[in-house]
Amino acid sequence: MPGTSESLKGRFETSPFFAHLGFKIETYEKDKVVLKLPVQQHLINTNGTVHGGVYATMLDNIMSMVVRNAIQEDIVTVNMNIHFLAPVEAGELFAEATILQQGYRIVTCEGEIYSNNQVVAKSSGTFKVKRST
């Protein structure tokens, strides 16, 4: 179900999973998307830091938002690699992504999460475009 940038933004904002984790869209423009996540107790693991699965979810979301916003088509994640660089105990996480290569059916993207001006996780992902035609 492709759509405009605004309708795509709305699809994320009304996603129950997206809302449950506490994601907020800070910026949603043609050339820039920024995702914010306040660190809350339900995101903390047994080490007292944000769970790696939260990082993975945030990176998957930001990359897919950037890709969908650029191509205005639905996509599915085919592959994702993550580097966990630093733990976060409190504060806010921010994520941004950049498209590295865009083909007709496959798009490769890179994402970063940062907190207090420090990169805490990086990822690369491959996404398959679900063309409506």
C-alpha positions in Angstrom: 0.0 0.0 0.0 2.3 2.8 -1.2 1.4 6.4 -0.5 2.6 9.9 0.0 5.2 10.9 2.6 2.5 12.1 5.0 0.5 8.9 4.7 3.6 6.8 5.2 4.5 8.9 8.2 1.0 8.3 9.5 1.3 4.5 9.0 4.3 4.5 11.3 2.7 6.8 13.9 -0.4 4.6 14.1 1.5 1.3 14.3 0.8 -0.4 17.7 4.3 -1.8 17.9 5.9 1.5 17.1 3.8 3.3 19.7 4.3 0.6 22.3 8.1 1.0 22.3 7.7 4.8 22.5 9.2 5.9 19.2 8.6 9.6 18.1 9.2 11.0 14.7 11.3 14.1 15.2 11.8 14.9 11.5 10.0 13.5 8.4 11.1 15.3 5.3 11.9 14.2 1.8 15.7 14.1 2.4 15.8 13.6 6.2 14.1 11.4 8.7 15.0 11.4 12.4 13.6 9.0 14.9 13.7 9.6 18.7 13.2 7.1 21.5 13.2 8.2 25.2 14.8 5.5 27.3 12.1 4.0 29.5 12.3 1.2 32.1 10.6 -1.3 29.9 13.5 -1.0 27.4 16.2 -1.9 29.9 17.8 -5.4 29.9 19.3 -7.3 32.9 22.6 -5.4 32.5 20.8 -2.1 33.2 21.2 -0.8 29.7 18.9 -0.5 26.6 18.3 -4.0 25.2 20.0 -4.8 21.9 16.6 -5.8 20.4 15.5 -2.2 20.9 18.6 -1.0 19.0 17.7 -3.5 16.2 14.1 -2.5 16.0 15.0 1.2 16.0 17.6 0.7 13.2 15.1 -1.4 11.1 12.5 1.2 11.5 14.6 4.2 10.6 16.1 2.5 7.6 12.7 1.4 6.3 11.3 4.9 6.9 14.0 6.4 4.8 13.7 3.9 2.0 9.9 4.1 1.9 10.0 7.9 2.0 12.4 7.9 -0.9 10.7 5.4 -3.2 7.0 5.8 -2.1 6.5 2.0 -2.2 6.1 -0.7 0.4 9.2 -2.7 1.3 10.3 -5.7 3.4 13.6 -6.2 5.2 15.7 -8.9 3.5 18.9 -8.6 5.6 20.2 -6.5 8.4 23.6 -6.3 10.1 24.2 -4.5 13.4 27.3 -3.3 15.3 26.5 -2.6 18.9 29.1 0.1 19.9 28.1 1.4 23.3 25.6 0.8 26.0 23.0 3.4 27.0 21.4 3.5 30.5 19.2 6.6 30.3 18.4 9.7 28.2 17.3 9.6 24.6 18.2 7.7 21.5 18.1 9.3 18.0 18.4 7.4 14.7 19.1 8.5 11.1 19.7 6.6 7.9 21.1 7.0 4.4 20.4 5.1 1.2 23.6 3.6 -0.1 22.3 2.1 -3.3 18.8 2.1 -4.9 17.8 -0.4 -7.6 14.4 -1.2 -9.0 13.8 -4.1 -6.6 16.5 -3.9 -4.0 17.7 -0.9 -1.8 20.7 -0.9 0.5 20.7 1.4 3.5 22.8 2.4 6.4 21.6 3.5 9.8 23.0 5.0 13.0 21.7 5.4 16.5 23.3 8.1 18.7 22.9 9.3 22.2 24.7 12.3 23.7 26.4 13.0 20.4 28.0 9.5 20.5 27.2 6.8 17.9 26.0 3.7 19.9 25.0 1.4 17.1 25.4 1.2 13.3 23.6 -1.1 10.8 23.3 -1.8 7.2 20.2 -3.3 5.6 18.9 -4.7 2.4 15.2 -4.1 1.5 13.1 -5.6 -1.2 10.7 -3.3 -2.9 7.1 -4.6 -3.2 6.2 -3.0 -6.5 2.4 -2.4 -6.9 2.7 -3.0 -10.7 
